[in-house]
Amino acid sequence: CSENNFTEPSVPLADFIVPPDTDQETPIVPLAKLPDMSEVPPTAAPPTAAATASLPANGSTATGTVAKVRTSDDGSIFSLLYSVSKKVAIVGSIYLVGYMGWSVAWLIAPVILSVARDQLAKTSEKKRDIAKASALASEKDVILARIDELPAWVYFPDVERAEWLNKILKQVWPNANHFARTLVKETIEPNVALALSQYKMNGFRFDRIILGTIPPRIGGVKIYDKNVDRNEIIMDLDLFYASDCDINFYLGGMKGGIKDFQIHGWVRVVMKPLIRSMPLVGGLQIFFLNNPNIDFNLVGVIDFMDMPGLSDLLRRIIVEQIGNVMVLPNKLPISLSEEVSAVALKMPEPEGLLRIHVVEAKNLMKKDISVLGKGKSDPYAIINVGAQEFRTQIIDNNVNPKWDYWCEASIFTTINHLVGFSLWDYDQSMPGVQADDILGRLASIDISSVIKKGVLDTWLTLEEAKHGDLHVRLQWYKLTADPNDLQQILLETQLLRVTTMSSAVLSVFIDSARHLKVSSLRTLFHTWHLLNRMLCLQQARANSKPDPYLVCSVNKQKKQTAMILRDDSPVWEQGFTFLVTNPDNECLNVKIYDQKTGNDIGQYTYTLSTLLKQFNMEVIQQPFQLQKSGPESKLYMSLSLRILKAGDIEEPETLEPAAALARSSSVKTPEATVAPAAVKDAQVVNKRLSAESPIIEEESVKVAPVISASASMEKPISEVVSTVLTHRMPEMTSSGGEHGLGRIQLSLTYSAQRQKLDVTIHKIMHIPLRDPSSIPDPYVKLYLLPGRSKESKRKTSVIKDNCNPTYDASFEYLISIAELRHTELEVTVCTQKGFLSSGSPIIGMLKIPLDDSDITTPAGLKSWFDLQPELKHE
């Protein structure tokens, strides 16, 4: 058949992908669209590769246009000037280095950075071109051309194909430009401008917003039919958008643009509530479950000037603001029926709270370079739960950091919601410039697995790293409307001794305000300000109505609504969530500001303790009289308070009783023969309790029963002793200990929830005085064994000339319960003056095993211990 009659042949896989020549710039070749079987003549033979390349393909118009535009830009005067300037700068730098007689090393770093930047730019451009071509092709072409990036329905059996939805999107996409422009101008632009103003960069605004002709593509659809409320429909979409958009913006006097915008991630669409009239669905909630992958290309003056940090800062802020609009806990609500109130659709509804404890990391990579080679790292961790991001403190020069960092994240959905962790090495740089090195990422933790267990305490191996592990602990808290649960959670947070932990969650929905008034003083001030600018027309308009926005706060948490232009009865319809430490003594503070003057035009304070007394701890669409405003000024809002309650903790399976029974039954020696030895061991242990008074020692001998060898082997020492001796703990002791070196009083308490060991050194008594002219200056050192690392060293202050010093000094160790069972605490009492004739500073020491069960009780272990002679380190 002739070339004119032949339409859209299929392309074999071998001819479809041609490896690019890295030394040459190859033009973009649009993907050919596969024909329907009904359109291909039965006698048509496959064409040759040359013929295939010469044939036009439907759907390639947009991509071809983009390629022509890029080629035209490369030959423009702008690109020519850029190339000439770049070459002049390079030649001038080389001439300057030679003229000044500097070392060649001054040229090495710029050359390396330039080559790396160019290579990264080429790689990013190639990825965008491939993605754009894939977006224009049919699904079959995408599979054949990019076999490594199959659609979601190929990987997941519960994800269905959505070609029908892609056809609908293609049809309606030309009409979506107006909606997107409104969304960007009203939501994203003010937030980007506000974020840039913090870096003294003002005047950001979008000028032109054109989405282009390439619509988003849905790789698969998943519908949930289990664990879903009967009044809602939940649907997940695998969204991939590689656009040919043309967006221009201004930053001060500079003009820039965004092109080749791409976004990929899972979008959740919640249809709720279901109603009995058309359209059967009251509204939609659209959001990303987790942060999507976003990429775009900055063009214009900003990219041309390549100011240090400016393009990176602008890119980061734009990505963050997109997340603040569409990533959980932020949602894009769309009302579909007037029957459904704004409260039902837009008020936040958290399902629970996730308490995250980043304990420590070990064996991290060394990223910093020192004079002698590889140094250490300055690690910190970032935790991501949707758009909620938390960052630990930076620990300098340590590859085994202990953060003990606590944070809490409100959870709005538990289905396929993830917690992400990443570790970074801090490198100081200019503000907004990302110079930190990645130390590793972790496979995300599904929140549903934490809910199932109640508490998840685990070590996670770092990915994208040669080595390294992270210790985290996560606990799930459900929400209740019972005020009687408040005291229990308050007691639990007090035991944690972390002041930032919360006991309740407050949901606030700001509906609207009515009849806001600007005071006469503010009006006169604003009038004077406008007269100075000779803007009489704007004066009249500004004096009539304010530009209000609302700020609500609980403690240090602040949330702000959008600004409404020239309206004394603004309608915001925005919801916020606050974490409350104690509802009994906290308040919700609301202030309304006029953006023109910066002054507040109304305020209200709501005491949260009154919300505890309301039915179901809720107030729905109630009017509140505003203060410092007109007599008719009202604020309409809804409040809902929920108390935290720890989720059900799954008890781990334990084999200890069975193992103990098996080991005890394997002991062939009769119990009577080993009893004397066991009693002797118990008496040795009791030496830490002896010498409090003769009466206690006498009672301990009388009541001591026979202890089996198996019991002494299977139980911690304090458990064995507690079964044979009941004693009180005096604050004083009259004995100098078994070795005559004195006695020390210690308290040991371990909190499994905080993964923390508290050691308190109370006092030392009866340090021997060998030389009356040289009274000791005692102090105490602590180490954790085995290892005796510098990180575990703790030291008290020195008390001058005292044989009975009192310290009451407390120290903390971050340590897991598994490590605690195999760890000892080394206590060493030293003096700044030489002790005995050898001049050794050590007065006495002892080692305390930390597998004692009393240490893990709320009261802990408090006891007197005999100091022993100096022991050689192993």
LUMVO-228793 format. One line per 2 residues: number of its first residue (from 1); their letters; for each residue x, y, z of C-alpha. Coordinates in steps of 0.05 Angstrom, whole numbers. Example, Ala and Ser with C-alpha at 12.3 -4.5 7.8 and 13.67 -1.06 7.14 Angstrom:
// LUMVO-228793
1) as) 246:-90:156; 273:-21:143 $
END
This chain:
// LUMVO-228793
1) cs) 0:0:0; 22:72:-10 $
3) en) 50:118:43; -11:162:41 $
5) nf) -58:104:56; -16:75:111 $
7) te) -36:102:180; 1:97:246 $
9) ps) 39:31:243; 59:-5:307 $
11) vp) 132:4:327; 173:-57:350 $
13) la) 207:-50:417; 276:-56:386 $
15) df) 263:4:342; 224:44:394 $
17) iv) 282:61:441; 346:88:410 $
19) pp) 403:99:460; 422:173:456 $
21) dt) 491:194:438; 520:228:500 $
23) dq) 566:271:458; 510:300:415 $
25) et) 445:335:431; 390:294:400 $
27) pi) 322:326:384; 260:300:419 $
29) vp) 226:245:379; 152:240:396 $
31) la) 124:172:411; 82:141:356 $
33) kl) 11:125:373; -9:52:363 $
35) pd) -69:44:316; -133:8:331 $
37) ms) -137:-61:299; -198:-41:260 $
39) ev) -161:17:226; -102:-22:199 $
41) pp) -112:-55:131; -103:-130:135 $
43) ta) -52:-131:79; -8:-75:107 $
45) ap) 63:-97:120; 106:-68:175 $
47) pt) 148:-11:147; 222:-5:154 $
49) aa) 255:35:209; 270:92:162 $
51) at) 199:95:137; 172:92:208 $
53) as) 215:150:229; 190:192:170 $
55) lp) 116:180:184; 76:232:221 $
57) an) 43:209:286; -21:234:316 $
59) gs) -15:267:383; 56:291:371 $
61) ta) 36:363:355; 45:388:426 $
63) tg) 112:354:436; 137:377:369 $
65) tv) 117:448:386; 156:444:452 $
67) ak) 217:418:415; 213:474:364 $
69) vr) 205:526:419; 266:499:455 $
71) ts) 307:499:390; 285:570:376 $
73) dd) 305:592:446; 374:561:438 $
75) gs) 386:604:377; 359:667:407 $
77) if) 399:728:424; 388:714:498 $
79) sl) 423:647:494; 479:676:451 $
81) ly) 493:731:503; 492:679:558 $
83) sv) 543:635:521; 589:694:507 $
85) sk) 585:719:579; 600:650:605 $
87) kv) 661:642:561; 687:711:579 $
89) ai) 679:694:653; 717:629:645 $
91) vg) 774:660:606; 777:719:654 $
93) si) 781:672:714; 839:634:684 $
95) yl) 875:699:666; 863:726:736 $
97) vg) 892:663:769; 953:667:726 $
99) ym) 962:742:734; 957:738:810 $
101) gw) 1002:678:814; 952:635:852 $
103) sv) 952:560:856; 917:518:803 $
105) aw) 874:489:859; 832:553:856 $
107) li) 806:529:788; 792:457:806 $
109) ap) 731:468:851; 693:515:803 $
111) vi) 706:468:745; 680:408:784 $
113) ls) 618:446:806; 604:471:736 $
115) va) 610:402:705; 566:371:759 $
117) rd) 513:425:750; 511:417:674 $
119) ql) 507:341:680; 449:347:730 $
121) ak) 413:396:685; 419:350:625 $
123) ts) 394:291:665; 334:329:691 $
125) ek) 317:355:621; 321:286:592 $
127) kr) 274:258:646; 224:314:633 $
129) di) 226:302:558; 214:228:566 $
131) ak) 157:240:615; 125:290:568 $
133) as) 129:243:509; 100:187:552 $
135) al) 42:231:572; 23:240:498 $
137) as) 27:166:481; -23:112:493 $
139) ek) -16:65:552; 11:9:509 $
141) dv) 66:54:482; 84:73:553 $
143) il) 91:1:573; 133:-17:513 $
145) ar) 178:44:517; 188:46:592 $
147) id) 184:-25:617; 215:-4:684 $
149) el) 159:44:702; 95:5:693 $
151) pa) 27:34:715; 2:20:785 $
153) wv) -50:-31:761; 7:-77:737 $
155) yf) 40:-79:806; -21:-81:850 $
157) pd) -77:-130:836; -128:-87:874 $
159) ve) -114:-27:829; -156:-23:766 $
161) ra) -142:9:699; -170:78:686 $
163) ew) -165:91:611; -237:114:611 $
165) ln) -219:167:662; -159:190:622 $
167) ki) -204:201:562; -251:243:604 $
169) lk) -193:285:631; -168:296:560 $
171) qv) -236:322:540; -246:370:599 $
173) wp) -174:393:607; -180:456:563 $
175) na) -234:481:611; -192:469:674 $
177) nh) -146:527:662; -193:578:693 $
179) fa) -202:536:757; -127:525:763 $
181) rt) -112:600:754; -162:617:809 $
183) lv) -133:565:856; -61:588:844 $
185) ke) -77:663:850; -121:658:913 $
187) ti) -85:603:951; -14:590:929 $
189) ep) 8:660:909; -6:694:977 $
191) nv) 29:638:1015; 91:639:969 $
193) al) 94:715:976; 89:710:1052 $
195) al) 144:657:1055; 191:698:1010 $
197) sq) 179:760:1051; 213:726:1110 $
199) yk) 277:728:1068; 267:802:1051 $
201) mn) 243:786:981; 178:822:967 $
203) gf) 133:832:908; 121:760:886 $
205) rf) 61:751:841; 40:706:784 $
207) dr) 29:740:717; 8:687:667 $
209) ii) -17:617:681; -27:570:622 $
211) lg) -31:496:638; -16:473:567 $
213) ti) -48:418:526; -22:355:561 $
215) pp) -73:331:613; -57:291:676 $
217) ri) -55:216:670; -85:166:718 $
219) gg) -43:102:723; -95:64:764 $
221) vk) -155:70:810; -166:35:877 $
223) iy) -234:35:912; -238:17:986 $
225) dk) -296:-26:1009; -270:-48:1077 $
227) nv) -261:-8:1141; -298:50:1108 $
229) dr) -355:90:1137; -422:75:1104 $
231) ne) -432:149:1090; -370:159:1047 $
233) ii) -333:131:987; -257:130:986 $
235) md) -218:126:921; -143:130:908 $
237) ld) -115:153:841; -44:143:816 $
239) lf) -33:212:787; 22:229:738 $
241) ya) 24:299:708; 79:320:660 $
243) sd) 56:386:631; 77:435:578 $
245) cd) 54:493:621; 75:565:612 $
247) in) 73:603:679; 105:671:688 $
249) fy) 116:708:754; 149:770:781 $
251) lg) 195:774:842; 208:847:855 $
253) gm) 233:874:789; 255:806:762 $
255) kg) 213:764:715; 216:689:717 $
257) gi) 177:629:693; 160:557:707 $
259) kd) 161:505:652; 160:429:647 $
261) fq) 122:423:713; 115:350:736 $
263) ih) 81:318:795; 72:244:812 $
265) gw) 37:215:873; -25:181:900 $
267) vr) -86:226:905; -143:207:950 $
269) vv) -214:229:933; -265:223:990 $
271) mk) -337:230:969; -378:249:1030 $
273) pl) -431:253:1055; -477:210:1012 $
275) ir) -545:243:1003; -612:220:974 $
277) sm) -619:274:921; -577:286:860 $
279) pl) -518:286:852; -521:234:910 $
281) vg) -454:259:937; -453:321:980 $
283) gl) -381:340:968; -309:319:953 $
285) qi) -245:321:992; -183:317:948 $
287) ff) -113:310:977; -46:274:971 $
289) ln) -34:222:1024; 41:235:1026 $
291) np) 87:287:995; 86:276:919 $
293) ni) 147:280:874; 149:350:845 $
295) df) 197:376:793; 198:437:748 $
297) nl) 245:481:709; 257:554:727 $
299) vg) 268:599:667; 278:673:656 $
301) vi) 322:724:692; 324:685:757 $
303) df) 353:623:724; 399:665:679 $
305) md) 430:703:736; 436:639:776 $
307) mp) 441:677:841; 469:634:897 $
309) gl) 411:603:934; 356:644:900 $
311) sd) 332:591:852; 338:536:905 $
313) ll) 300:578:955; 244:594:907 $
315) rr) 239:522:885; 234:497:956 $
317) ii) 181:548:976; 137:533:916 $
319) ve) 140:458:931; 123:471:1005 $
321) qi) 63:514:988; 35:462:941 $
323) gn) 41:413:998; 6:462:1045 $
325) vm) -54:462:999; -61:390:977 $
327) vl) -22:344:1024; -52:317:1089 $
329) pn) -73:346:1136; -90:398:1083 $
331) kl) -148:382:1037; -181:414:977 $
333) pi) -257:411:993; -308:419:937 $
335) sl) -381:426:954; -430:392:907 $
337) se) -497:403:942; -528:459:982 $
339) ev) -558:407:1029; -490:396:1060 $
341) sa) -464:449:1107; -393:475:1103 $
343) va) -379:448:1173; -393:376:1152 $
345) lk) -346:381:1093; -290:426:1116 $
347) mp) -282:418:1191; -220:376:1208 $
349) ep) -236:306:1234; -172:273:1261 $
351) eg) -177:199:1274; -121:197:1326 $
353) ll) -52:221:1345; 15:189:1332 $
355) ri) 69:202:1384; 139:193:1355 $
357) hv) 203:185:1395; 268:188:1355 $
359) ve) 315:158:1406; 383:151:1373 $
361) ak) 423:126:1313; 487:87:1308 $
363) nl) 542:72:1259; 525:129:1212 $
365) mk) 567:147:1152; 623:199:1159 $
367) kd) 607:255:1110; 651:312:1135 $
369) is) 723:315:1110; 777:334:1159 $
371) vl) 852:347:1150; 868:274:1164 $
373) gk) 815:247:1117; 744:227:1134 $
375) gk) 718:262:1196; 650:253:1229 $
377) sd) 581:278:1213; 533:329:1244 $
379) py) 470:288:1239; 397:307:1247 $
381) ai) 333:271:1229; 271:294:1191 $
383) in) 204:261:1203; 149:268:1151 $
385) vg) 76:252:1163; 41:279:1101 $
387) aq) 54:354:1101; 73:353:1175 $
389) ef) 149:357:1181; 189:352:1245 $
391) rt) 264:361:1253; 309:339:1310 $
393) qi) 366:380:1338; 435:376:1305 $
395) id) 488:337:1342; 558:358:1322 $
397) nn) 614:310:1305; 579:245:1323 $
399) vn) 563:183:1283; 525:152:1343 $
401) pk) 478:210:1361; 427:207:1417 $
403) wd) 371:256:1403; 315:237:1451 $
405) yw) 269:277:1407; 193:275:1416 $
407) ce) 139:299:1368; 65:288:1356 $
409) as) 27:284:1290; -48:289:1280 $
411) if) -72:231:1237; -132:243:1192 $
413) tt) -133:176:1156; -103:109:1174 $
415) in) -111:76:1106; -45:73:1068 $
417) hl) -17:131:1108; 59:129:1120 $
419) vg) 111:158:1166; 177:174:1133 $
421) fs) 246:183:1164; 309:212:1134 $
423) lw) 377:228:1164; 421:286:1141 $
425) dy) 490:314:1155; 486:388:1168 $
427) dq) 532:433:1128; 528:507:1140 $
429) sm) 510:547:1078; 470:607:1055 $
431) pg) 396:611:1076; 352:572:1030 $
433) vq) 409:532:998; 406:457:1007 $
435) ad) 478:437:1022; 465:381:1072 $
437) di) 486:310:1054; 439:252:1059 $
439) lg) 459:200:1111; 404:152:1093 $
441) rl) 329:142:1087; 283:91:1118 $
443) as) 229:48:1089; 165:85:1109 $
445) id) 125:56:1167; 52:44:1154 $
447) is) 10:77:1209; -39:18:1208 $
449) sv) 17:-28:1234; 28:19:1293 $
451) ik) -47:20:1308; -48:-56:1308 $
453) kg) 9:-62:1358; -6:0:1399 $
455) vl) 68:13:1408; 123:1:1357 $
457) dt) 194:2:1385; 245:-18:1334 $
459) wl) 313:-8:1302; 309:9:1228 $
461) tl) 365:-1:1177; 380:59:1134 $
463) ee) 371:55:1059; 412:94:1008 $
465) ak) 470:87:1057; 528:40:1065 $
467) hg) 512:29:1139; 473:59:1196 $
469) dl) 412:44:1239; 358:88:1272 $
471) hv) 321:73:1336; 249:99:1337 $
473) rl) 189:88:1381; 118:102:1358 $
475) qw) 54:100:1399; -18:107:1376 $
477) yk) -70:147:1414; -144:145:1396 $
479) lt) -191:202:1409; -250:200:1457 $
481) ad) -306:248:1476; -306:227:1549 $
483) pn) -277:281:1595; -264:228:1649 $
485) dl) -205:203:1607; -168:269:1616 $
487) qq) -136:254:1684; -107:188:1659 $
489) il) -72:220:1599; -48:279:1642 $
491) le) -16:230:1690; 18:194:1633 $
493) tq) 47:257:1603; 72:279:1672 $
495) ll) 110:213:1679; 142:226:1611 $
497) rv) 171:291:1637; 167:321:1567 $
499) tt) 132:388:1571; 112:391:1498 $
501) ms) 68:329:1500; -7:339:1491 $
503) sa) -68:309:1524; -123:331:1475 $
505) vl) -137:353:1404; -178:415:1388 $
507) sv) -212:423:1321; -232:493:1301 $
509) fi) -276:513:1242; -277:588:1227 $
511) ds) -340:601:1188; -349:677:1182 $
513) ar) -353:744:1217; -408:796:1215 $
515) hl) -408:872:1218; -335:884:1231 $
517) kv) -320:957:1250; -257:998:1243 $
519) ss) -247:1045:1301; -245:1120:1289 $
521) lr) -172:1124:1312; -151:1072:1261 $
523) tl) -193:1106:1208; -158:1173:1221 $
525) fh) -90:1140:1220; -104:1106:1154 $
527) tw) -134:1169:1125; -71:1208:1142 $
529) hl) -29:1153:1111; -68:1154:1047 $
531) ln) -69:1230:1042; 7:1229:1045 $
533) rm) 6:1185:984; -45:1228:947 $
535) lc) -93:1170:939; -160:1201:955 $
537) lq) -200:1150:916; -169:1092:952 $
539) qa) -179:1129:1017; -254:1130:1010 $
541) ra) -256:1057:992; -208:1035:1047 $
543) ns) -245:1074:1101; -310:1039:1084 $
545) kp) -290:966:1091; -228:930:1118 $
547) dp) -186:874:1087; -195:823:1144 $
549) yl) -159:759:1160; -163:718:1224 $
551) vc) -108:689:1268; -125:637:1321 $
553) sv) -74:609:1370; -67:559:1427 $
555) nk) -2:569:1466; 52:577:1413 $
557) qk) 12:546:1356; -15:597:1307 $
559) kq) -60:587:1246; -83:640:1197 $
561) ta) -140:645:1148; -139:676:1079 $
563) mi) -147:751:1071; -214:775:1043 $
565) lr) -212:840:1004; -257:898:1026 $
567) dd) -309:860:1066; -336:875:1135 $
569) sp) -373:808:1136; -320:760:1111 $
571) vw) -334:686:1099; -272:643:1109 $
573) eq) -297:571:1119; -229:544:1141 $
575) gf) -212:491:1192; -152:482:1237 $
577) tf) -126:431:1288; -88:446:1352 $
579) lv) -53:401:1402; -73:419:1473 $
581) tn) -27:405:1532; -80:413:1587 $
583) pd) -151:437:1570; -163:458:1642 $
585) ne) -116:518:1638; -111:535:1564 $
587) cl) -149:582:1519; -164:592:1445 $
589) nv) -146:664:1426; -177:693:1363 $
591) ki) -158:759:1332; -182:791:1267 $
593) yd) -134:839:1232; -142:890:1178 $
595) qk) -85:879:1128; -83:952:1106 $
597) tg) -67:978:1176; -40:916:1210 $
599) nd) -85:931:1270; -135:883:1301 $
601) ig) -208:899:1290; -237:846:1336 $
603) qy) -217:791:1384; -245:736:1426 $
605) ty) -217:688:1479; -250:620:1491 $
607) tl) -231:581:1554; -224:507:1536 $
609) st) -247:483:1604; -317:506:1587 $
611) ll) -315:461:1526; -305:401:1572 $
613) kq) -375:413:1600; -410:417:1533 $
615) fn) -449:358:1505; -400:313:1467 $
617) me) -349:369:1480; -372:406:1417 $
619) vi) -399:474:1398; -427:477:1327 $
621) qq) -438:542:1289; -446:586:1349 $
623) pf) -441:663:1347; -391:696:1394 $
625) ql) -391:770:1410; -325:801:1388 $
627) qk) -288:848:1434; -255:914:1412 $
629) sg) -304:918:1354; -375:942:1341 $
631) pe) -434:922:1385; -463:880:1328 $
633) sk) -397:846:1310; -402:770:1314 $
635) ly) -356:712:1300; -386:646:1278 $
637) ms) -344:584:1291; -348:511:1312 $
639) ls) -304:476:1363; -293:403:1380 $
641) lr) -248:376:1435; -223:304:1438 $
643) il) -183:271:1494; -124:225:1479 $
645) ka) -128:153:1501; -73:102:1490 $
647) gd) -90:49:1439; -92:-24:1457 $
649) ie) -22:-51:1463; -10:-119:1433 $
651) ep) 25:-163:1484; 87:-195:1454 $
653) et) 93:-270:1457; 143:-292:1509 $
655) le) 176:-359:1518; 212:-343:1583 $
657) pa) 168:-385:1630; 175:-446:1585 $
659) aa) 249:-435:1577; 258:-427:1652 $
661) la) 220:-491:1664; 263:-529:1615 $
663) rs) 328:-503:1644; 307:-515:1716 $
665) ss) 285:-586:1701; 353:-600:1669 $
667) vk) 390:-587:1735; 404:-657:1762 $
669) tp) 435:-635:1828; 387:-641:1887 $
671) ea) 361:-574:1911; 385:-587:1983 $
673) tv) 457:-593:1961; 459:-526:1926 $
675) ap) 419:-488:1978; 478:-468:2022 $
677) aa) 514:-439:1962; 452:-401:1941 $
679) vk) 443:-373:2010; 515:-351:2010 $
681) da) 505:-315:1943; 444:-280:1971 $
683) qv) 482:-259:2032; 536:-229:1988 $
685) vn) 484:-189:1951; 453:-168:2017 $
687) kr) 517:-132:2035; 491:-71:2000 $
689) ls) 433:-73:2049; 472:-91:2112 $
691) ae) 500:-46:2166; 439:0:2165 $
693) sp) 426:-24:2236; 441:-87:2277 $
695) ii) 366:-102:2281; 359:-105:2205 $
697) ee) 418:-151:2198; 392:-196:2252 $
699) es) 323:-200:2220; 353:-216:2152 $
701) vk) 389:-277:2180; 328:-303:2215 $
703) va) 279:-301:2156; 324:-322:2100 $
705) pv) 296:-386:2069; 330:-437:2025 $
707) is) 336:-412:1952; 341:-461:1895 $
709) as) 397:-455:1846; 348:-451:1788 $
711) as) 312:-392:1820; 376:-353:1830 $
713) me) 397:-365:1759; 331:-346:1726 $
715) kp) 313:-283:1765; 349:-216:1772 $
717) is) 387:-207:1837; 338:-158:1867 $
719) ev) 280:-206:1855; 315:-261:1893 $
721) vs) 332:-214:1950; 262:-184:1953 $
723) tv) 233:-253:1965; 275:-265:2027 $
725) lt) 283:-196:2058; 238:-137:2075 $
727) hr) 275:-75:2096; 270:0:2100 $
729) mp) 320:47:2068; 351:94:2119 $
731) em) 381:160:2097; 442:149:2141 $
733) ts) 490:90:2151; 536:76:2209 $
735) sg) 582:28:2172; 642:41:2127 $
737) ge) 626:-20:2085; 658:-88:2079 $
739) hg) 725:-60:2054; 725:2:2099 $
741) lg) 725:49:2038; 657:80:2052 $
743) ri) 587:71:2024; 549:108:1969 $
745) ql) 474:118:1963; 445:114:1892 $
747) sl) 377:115:1859; 366:79:1792 $
749) ty) 301:86:1753; 287:64:1681 $
751) sa) 228:89:1640; 211:40:1584 $
753) qr) 166:91:1551; 221:143:1547 $
755) qk) 277:92:1537; 315:130:1591 $
757) ld) 356:109:1652; 359:160:1709 $
759) vt) 417:155:1758; 417:198:1820 $
761) ih) 479:202:1865; 454:222:1934 $
763) ki) 512:219:1982; 575:183:2005 $
765) mh) 590:167:2077; 650:146:2118 $
767) ip) 706:157:2067; 768:137:2107 $
769) lr) 815:192:2129; 886:165:2119 $
771) dp) 921:231:2131; 888:284:2176 $
773) ss) 928:337:2140; 900:316:2072 $
775) ip) 824:312:2073; 796:283:2007 $
777) dp) 762:326:1954; 713:272:1928 $
779) yv) 674:269:1863; 639:212:1827 $
781) kl) 647:186:1755; 598:141:1718 $
783) yl) 609:96:1657; 565:45:1622 $
785) lp) 597:-23:1611; 618:-55:1566 $
787) gr) 654:-3:1526; 667:54:1575 $
789) sk) 656:103:1517; 664:178:1525 $
791) es) 590:187:1509; 571:148:1571 $
793) kr) 616:187:1618; 581:228:1672 $
795) kt) 615:266:1729; 592:303:1791 $
797) sv) 622:367:1819; 680:365:1868 $
799) ik) 665:377:1942; 726:403:1979 $
801) dn) 753:373:2044; 694:326:2060 $
803) cn) 690:253:2080; 614:252:2078 $
805) pt) 595:292:2015; 523:302:1992 $
807) yd) 512:311:1917; 439:296:1898 $
809) as) 462:299:1825; 420:266:1771 $
811) fe) 444:239:1704; 407:209:1644 $
813) yl) 424:154:1594; 385:138:1531 $
815) is) 385:62:1527; 336:10:1501 $
817) ia) 306:-43:1546; 344:-98:1508 $
819) el) 411:-63:1518; 395:-50:1591 $
821) rh) 394:-124:1607; 466:-132:1583 $
823) te) 494:-68:1613; 529:-51:1678 $
825) le) 538:16:1712; 609:30:1735 $
827) vt) 612:78:1794; 680:107:1813 $
829) vc) 693:152:1873; 755:195:1863 $
831) tq) 790:252:1897; 830:309:1868 $
833) kg) 884:295:1919; 925:232:1918 $
835) fl) 896:175:1959; 941:128:1999 $
837) ss) 1015:124:1988; 1010:107:1914 $
839) gs) 978:174:1899; 920:142:1861 $
841) pi) 859:188:1856; 810:129:1862 $
843) ig) 780:119:1931; 734:61:1913 $
845) ml) 689:35:1858; 635:-16:1843 $
847) ki) 596:-45:1784; 520:-51:1786 $
849) pl) 484:-98:1737; 424:-62:1706 $
851) dd) 382:-125:1696; 350:-113:1764 $
853) sd) 274:-113:1757; 268:-60:1812 $
855) it) 300:-10:1765; 242:-14:1716 $
857) tp) 188:-2:1770; 159:68:1778 $
859) ag) 193:75:1847; 260:50:1819 $
861) lk) 317:23:1861; 346:65:1918 $
863) sw) 400:32:1961; 467:38:1996 $
865) fd) 526:4:1962; 594:-15:1991 $
867) lq) 654:15:1956; 705:-36:1934 $
869) pe) 780:-30:1920; 802:-5:1851 $
871) lk) 789:-56:1796; 830:-61:1733 $
873) he) 793:-45:1669; 780:-104:1624 $
END
